[in-house]
Amino acid sequence: MRRARLGGSAVEVTALSFGAAAIGNLFSAVEPERAAATVDAAWDAGIRSFDTAPHYGLGLSERRLGEALRHRPRDAYTLSTKVGRLLEPLPPADRAAGPDGLSEGFAVRATHRRRWDFSAAGVRRSIEESLDRLGLDRVDIAYLHDPDDHAGAAFREAYPELERLRAEGVVRAIGAGMNQTAMLTRFVRDTDVDVVLCAGRYTLLDPSARTELLPAAAARGRSVVVGGVFNSGLLADPRPGATYDYAAAPPDLLDRALRIEAVTRAHGVPLRAAALRYPFGHPAVAGVLVGARSPEEVRDAAAQLEREIPDALWTDLRDRGLLPAEAPEDDPRNGP
């Protein structure tokens, strides 16, 4: 599987990265054996980039991912985690939720609470605790995780601490991961990040990252990893009840997704294949990140990314007003 270097760093990611939120019991429980088999399937498919975070299942994702990767050659893969939420133990009397409950979207027992912390000390502590949960000697990429409401601390304290950690060799690349483009663009323009993780904002339904973020990244030699290419489900299976950004899809977006699907089907291409390929049209995009909770989902994502997509499909979508009229250098036909 093709690899791309992130910004000016020596860190590379494969075209498809494995997102480990789901094996942290996102929305519903995943059995430990199935979680391990899912990571194994990703490895067998050629994926060598893996992403996690303390937030995912109150550390469960990090523990499971670390266990699944621990016996692999450490220099053979790239691992990213995130900072900004510290996990603090709750007193036994305050521990709630069980198999039938959700802790901020994850089906785990609430043994800890998440506390926002974008201080320099909090960033360093977060990395140390992540390494303990992972059982590994290093992470390759550290992202500031959802600093939307913490811009002051993120730019004043957290980001400079990431720079120090990179200089010390504790991490090899740094960046920020968010579901919006405005602050990510600021990181690209005003700091020395290597990469940003942009979730849900460069998709067939929402290509807004191409307005400012992607041109800024290209101009400064920074990389973008695109997550949320299915917009949390609508672009994988557009139907009534499908989700868009983790809520029920509005009727107008469902209609648009169905119209896009009709075009891709007419060209003999599954919608999810087009959704996975679309971000690679921009030169700033290093890869896409897809979450999976089963070996079957991993294998399907890898297979769909490799599908041949006719040039006429993109032209047809543009002619019908379902995609922006992009410049030649911003063309999904370039492929991953």
C-alpha positions as CSV (number, residue, x, y, z in Angstrom):
1,M,0.0,0.0,0.0
2,R,1.3,3.4,-1.0
3,R,2.9,5.6,1.8
4,A,3.2,9.3,2.1
5,R,5.6,11.4,4.2
6,L,4.0,13.9,6.6
7,G,5.1,17.4,6.1
8,G,8.8,17.9,6.7
9,S,9.0,15.0,9.1
10,A,10.4,11.5,8.5
11,V,7.1,9.9,9.5
12,E,5.1,8.1,6.8
13,V,1.5,6.9,6.7
14,T,-0.1,4.4,4.4
15,A,-2.9,5.6,2.1
16,L,-5.4,3.9,4.5
17,S,-5.0,4.3,8.2
18,F,-6.8,2.3,10.8
19,G,-9.0,4.3,13.3
20,A,-9.2,2.4,16.6
21,A,-12.2,4.2,18.1
22,A,-14.6,1.4,17.3
23,I,-12.5,-1.2,19.0
24,G,-12.7,1.0,22.1
25,N,-16.5,0.1,22.1
26,L,-17.8,3.1,20.2
27,F,-21.6,2.9,20.5
28,S,-21.6,-0.8,21.3
29,A,-19.2,-3.4,22.7
30,V,-16.6,-5.3,20.6
31,E,-15.4,-8.5,22.1
32,P,-11.6,-8.6,22.8
33,E,-11.0,-11.4,20.3
34,R,-12.8,-9.5,17.6
35,A,-10.9,-6.4,18.3
36,A,-7.6,-8.2,18.0
37,A,-8.7,-9.9,14.8
38,T,-9.7,-6.5,13.4
39,V,-6.2,-5.1,13.9
40,D,-4.7,-8.3,12.5
41,A,-6.9,-7.9,9.4
42,A,-5.7,-4.3,9.0
43,W,-2.1,-5.5,9.1
44,D,-2.8,-8.3,6.6
45,A,-4.4,-5.7,4.2
46,G,-1.1,-3.7,4.2
47,I,-2.2,-1.0,6.6
48,R,0.7,0.3,8.6
49,S,-0.8,3.4,10.2
50,F,-2.9,3.2,13.4
51,D,-4.7,6.0,15.3
52,T,-6.1,6.0,18.8
53,A,-6.8,8.3,21.7
54,P,-7.4,8.2,25.5
55,H,-11.0,9.4,24.9
56,Y,-11.8,6.2,23.0
57,G,-13.4,3.9,25.5
58,L,-11.6,5.5,28.5
59,G,-8.3,4.1,27.3
60,L,-9.7,0.8,26.1
61,S,-8.8,1.6,22.5
62,E,-5.2,2.3,23.5
63,R,-4.9,-0.8,25.6
64,R,-6.3,-3.1,22.8
65,L,-4.3,-1.5,20.0
66,G,-1.1,-1.6,22.0
67,E,-1.7,-5.3,22.8
68,A,-2.4,-6.1,19.1
69,L,0.7,-4.2,17.9
70,R,3.2,-5.1,20.6
71,H,4.6,-8.2,18.8
72,R,5.0,-6.3,15.5
73,P,8.3,-4.8,14.5
74,R,8.1,-1.3,16.0
75,D,9.7,0.4,13.0
76,A,7.3,-1.2,10.6
77,Y,4.2,0.9,11.5
78,T,3.2,4.4,12.4
79,L,1.1,5.0,15.6
80,S,-0.8,8.2,16.5
81,T,-2.6,9.2,19.7
82,K,-4.0,12.4,21.0
83,V,-3.7,14.8,23.9
84,G,-6.2,17.2,25.5
85,R,-8.3,14.8,27.7
86,L,-6.8,13.3,30.8
87,L,-8.4,10.3,32.4
88,E,-9.0,10.5,36.1
89,P,-10.2,7.6,38.3
90,L,-13.7,8.0,39.8
91,P,-14.4,6.9,43.4
92,P,-16.0,3.4,43.4
93,A,-19.3,4.9,44.6
94,D,-19.5,7.2,41.5
95,R,-18.7,4.6,38.9
96,A,-21.7,4.2,36.6
97,A,-22.7,2.7,33.3
98,G,-22.2,-0.9,32.3
99,P,-22.7,-3.0,29.2
100,D,-26.0,-1.3,28.6
101,G,-24.8,2.3,29.2
102,L,-22.6,4.7,27.3
103,S,-19.8,6.9,28.5
104,E,-19.7,9.8,26.1
105,G,-20.6,7.4,23.2
106,F,-18.6,4.4,24.3
107,A,-20.0,1.2,25.8
108,V,-17.6,1.0,28.8
109,R,-18.0,1.2,32.5
110,A,-17.4,4.8,33.7
111,T,-14.4,4.0,35.9
112,H,-12.8,7.3,35.0
113,R,-13.8,10.8,34.0
114,R,-12.4,12.8,31.1
115,R,-11.0,16.1,32.1
116,W,-10.0,18.7,29.4
117,D,-6.4,19.8,29.9
118,F,-4.4,21.6,27.3
119,S,-1.7,22.8,29.7
120,A,1.9,21.9,29.0
121,A,2.0,19.6,32.0
122,G,-1.3,18.0,30.9
123,V,0.1,17.3,27.4
124,R,3.2,15.6,28.8
125,R,1.2,13.6,31.4
126,S,-1.2,12.5,28.7
127,I,1.6,11.1,26.5
128,E,3.2,9.3,29.4
129,E,-0.1,7.7,30.4
130,S,-0.9,6.8,26.8
131,L,2.5,5.0,26.6
132,D,1.6,3.1,29.7
133,R,-1.7,2.0,28.3
134,L,-0.2,1.1,24.9
135,G,2.7,-0.8,26.5
136,L,5.0,0.7,23.8
137,D,8.1,2.8,23.9
138,R,6.9,5.7,21.7
139,V,4.2,7.1,19.6
140,D,5.0,8.6,16.3
141,I,2.3,11.3,16.0
142,A,0.7,13.3,18.7
143,Y,-2.4,15.3,17.8
144,L,-4.2,18.0,19.9
145,H,-7.6,16.4,20.2
146,D,-10.7,18.7,19.6
147,P,-9.3,21.9,21.0
148,D,-12.3,23.8,19.7
149,D,-13.3,25.5,23.0
150,H,-9.7,25.7,24.3
151,A,-7.9,27.7,21.6
152,G,-6.1,30.0,24.1
153,A,-4.5,27.1,26.0
154,A,-4.0,25.0,22.9
155,F,-1.9,27.6,21.1
156,R,-0.3,29.1,24.2
157,E,0.6,26.0,26.1
158,A,-0.3,22.7,24.5
159,Y,1.2,23.3,21.1
160,P,4.6,24.6,22.4
161,E,4.8,21.5,24.6
162,L,4.3,19.3,21.5
163,E,7.1,21.1,19.9
164,R,9.3,20.3,22.9
165,L,8.3,16.7,22.9
166,R,9.2,16.5,19.2
167,A,12.6,18.1,19.8
168,E,13.2,15.6,22.6
169,G,12.3,12.7,20.3
170,V,9.4,11.6,22.5
171,V,7.2,12.0,19.4
172,R,8.3,12.2,15.8
173,A,5.5,14.4,14.3
174,I,2.9,16.7,15.8
175,G,-0.5,18.1,14.7
176,A,-4.1,18.7,15.6
177,G,-7.3,16.7,14.9
178,M,-10.7,18.3,14.6
179,N,-14.1,18.2,12.9
180,Q,-13.7,21.8,11.7
181,T,-11.4,23.6,9.3
182,A,-11.0,27.1,10.6
183,M,-8.8,26.3,13.6
184,L,-6.9,23.6,11.6
185,T,-6.1,26.2,9.0
186,R,-4.7,28.4,11.8
187,F,-2.5,25.6,13.0
188,V,-1.2,25.1,9.4
189,R,-0.5,28.8,8.9
190,D,0.7,29.9,12.3
191,T,2.6,26.9,13.7
192,D,5.1,24.3,12.7
193,V,2.7,21.3,12.7
194,D,3.6,18.4,10.5
195,V,0.1,17.2,9.9
196,V,-3.6,17.9,10.7
197,L,-6.3,15.3,10.9
198,C,-9.5,16.7,9.4
199,A,-12.6,14.7,10.1
200,G,-15.7,14.9,7.9
201,R,-14.9,18.2,6.1
202,Y,-13.4,16.8,2.9
203,T,-16.0,14.4,1.7
204,L,-18.4,13.9,-1.2
205,L,-21.1,15.7,1.0
206,D,-18.9,18.4,2.6
207,P,-15.8,19.4,0.6
208,S,-15.3,22.6,2.6
209,A,-11.7,21.9,3.5
210,R,-10.7,22.6,0.0
211,T,-11.6,26.3,0.4
212,E,-8.8,27.3,2.9
213,L,-7.3,24.4,4.8
214,L,-6.0,22.3,1.9
215,P,-4.6,25.2,-0.1
216,A,-2.9,26.5,3.1
217,A,-1.4,23.0,3.8
218,A,-0.2,22.7,0.2
219,A,1.4,26.1,0.3
220,R,3.3,25.4,3.5
221,G,4.2,21.8,2.7
222,R,2.0,20.4,5.5
223,S,0.1,17.2,5.2
224,V,-3.6,16.5,5.8
225,V,-5.0,13.1,6.9
226,V,-8.8,13.0,6.1
227,G,-11.0,11.1,8.5
228,G,-14.8,10.7,8.5
229,V,-15.0,10.1,4.8
230,F,-18.4,8.4,5.2
231,N,-19.6,11.3,7.4
232,S,-20.3,8.8,10.2
233,G,-22.4,6.5,8.0
234,L,-24.5,8.3,5.4
235,L,-21.9,7.9,2.6
236,A,-21.5,4.2,3.4
237,D,-25.2,3.3,3.3
238,P,-27.5,6.2,2.4
239,R,-31.0,5.3,3.7
240,P,-33.6,6.7,6.0
241,G,-32.2,6.6,9.6
242,A,-28.6,6.8,8.4
243,T,-26.3,9.1,10.5
244,Y,-24.5,12.2,9.4
245,D,-21.9,13.5,11.8
246,Y,-23.3,11.2,14.5
247,A,-26.9,12.4,14.3
248,A,-29.8,11.5,12.1
249,A,-29.1,12.7,8.5
250,P,-31.3,15.7,7.5
251,P,-33.6,14.9,4.5
252,D,-31.7,17.2,2.1
253,L,-28.4,15.5,2.8
254,L,-30.0,12.1,2.5
255,D,-31.4,13.1,-0.9
256,R,-28.0,14.4,-2.0
257,A,-26.3,11.2,-0.9
258,L,-28.8,9.1,-2.8
259,R,-28.3,11.2,-5.9
260,I,-24.5,10.7,-5.6
261,E,-25.0,7.0,-5.1
262,A,-27.2,6.8,-8.2
263,V,-24.3,8.3,-10.3
264,T,-21.6,6.0,-8.8
265,R,-23.9,3.0,-9.3
266,A,-24.4,3.9,-13.0
267,H,-20.6,3.8,-13.4
268,G,-20.4,0.4,-11.6
269,V,-18.7,1.8,-8.5
270,P,-20.0,1.4,-4.9
271,L,-20.6,4.8,-3.2
272,R,-18.2,3.9,-0.4
273,A,-15.4,3.4,-3.0
274,A,-15.9,6.9,-4.4
275,A,-16.1,8.3,-0.9
276,L,-12.8,6.8,0.1
277,R,-11.0,7.9,-3.1
278,Y,-12.4,11.5,-3.3
279,P,-9.9,13.1,-0.8
280,F,-6.9,11.9,-2.8
281,G,-7.7,14.5,-5.4
282,H,-5.8,17.2,-3.5
283,P,-2.0,17.1,-3.3
284,A,-2.0,18.0,0.4
285,V,-3.8,14.8,1.4
286,A,-1.5,12.1,2.6
287,G,-4.1,9.5,3.4
288,V,-7.5,8.7,4.7
289,L,-8.4,7.3,8.1
290,V,-11.3,4.8,8.5
291,G,-12.6,3.3,11.7
292,A,-13.5,-0.4,11.8
293,R,-15.0,-2.8,14.3
294,S,-14.6,-6.0,12.4
295,P,-12.2,-7.8,10.1
296,E,-14.8,-7.6,7.4
297,E,-15.1,-3.8,7.6
298,V,-11.3,-3.5,7.3
299,R,-11.0,-5.8,4.3
300,D,-13.9,-4.0,2.6
301,A,-12.3,-0.6,3.1
302,A,-9.0,-1.8,1.7
303,A,-10.7,-3.4,-1.3
304,Q,-12.8,-0.3,-2.0
305,L,-9.8,2.0,-1.9
306,E,-8.1,-0.1,-4.6
307,R,-11.1,-0.2,-7.0
308,E,-10.7,1.3,-10.4
309,I,-12.9,4.4,-10.8
310,P,-13.6,5.7,-14.3
311,D,-12.7,9.4,-14.9
312,A,-16.3,9.9,-16.2
313,L,-17.7,9.3,-12.8
314,W,-16.1,12.5,-11.4
315,T,-17.1,14.4,-14.5
316,D,-20.7,13.2,-14.2
317,L,-20.9,14.3,-10.5
318,R,-19.6,17.8,-11.4
319,D,-21.9,18.1,-14.4
320,R,-24.9,17.3,-12.1
321,G,-23.7,19.9,-9.5
322,L,-23.0,17.2,-7.0
323,L,-19.3,18.1,-6.7
324,P,-17.5,21.5,-7.0
325,A,-16.0,22.4,-10.4
326,E,-12.4,21.7,-9.1
327,A,-9.2,22.8,-10.7
328,P,-7.2,20.2,-12.6
329,E,-4.7,19.7,-9.7
330,D,-7.6,19.0,-7.4
331,D,-8.8,15.9,-9.1
332,P,-9.7,12.5,-7.6
333,R,-8.6,10.8,-10.8
334,N,-5.0,11.3,-9.4
335,G,-5.8,8.3,-7.2
336,P,-4.2,7.2,-3.9
